[in-house]
Amino acid sequence: MVDYFALALTHALLALAAWRLVQRADLDHDPAEDDAKPGGPPDRGPDARA
């Protein structure tokens, strides 16, 4: 019985931590975009090959 409680508690805490990380607004903001110079080279995207 205690093992089930321990597993449920740890999984619930991990799910809560993941949920709070997903809901953070600063994860949607890329500070590198703010530092980009206007008129610089265009962003090729994450799937562009070098």
C-alpha positions in Angstrom: 0.0 0.0 0.0 2.8 2.4 0.9 4.6 1.7 -2.4 1.5 2.7 -4.4 1.2 5.9 -2.4 4.9 6.7 -2.9 4.6 6.1 -6.6 1.5 8.1 -6.9 2.9 11.0 -4.9 6.1 11.2 -6.9 4.4 10.9 -10.2 1.8 13.6 -9.2 4.6 15.9 -8.2 6.5 15.3 -11.4 3.3 16.0 -13.4 2.7 19.2 -11.4 6.3 20.4 -12.1 5.9 19.6 -15.8 2.5 21.4 -15.9 4.0 24.5 -14.2 6.9 24.6 -16.7 4.6 24.3 -19.7 2.5 27.2 -18.4 5.5 29.6 -18.0 5.2 32.6 -20.4 8.9 33.2 -20.6 9.4 29.9 -22.3 7.6 31.3 -25.4 9.9 34.3 -25.6 13.3 34.0 -27.3 15.7 36.8 -26.0 17.9 36.2 -29.1 15.2 37.7 -31.3 15.4 40.9 -29.3 19.1 41.2 -29.9 18.9 40.6 -33.6 19.9 43.6 -35.7 17.4 44.8 -38.2 18.7 44.3 -41.8 20.9 41.5 -40.7 21.0 38.1 -42.4 17.6 36.4 -42.4 16.9 33.6 -40.0 17.1 30.3 -41.8 15.1 28.3 -39.2 15.9 25.3 -37.1 15.8 22.8 -40.0 18.1 24.7 -42.4 21.4 22.9 -43.2 24.7 24.7 -42.9 
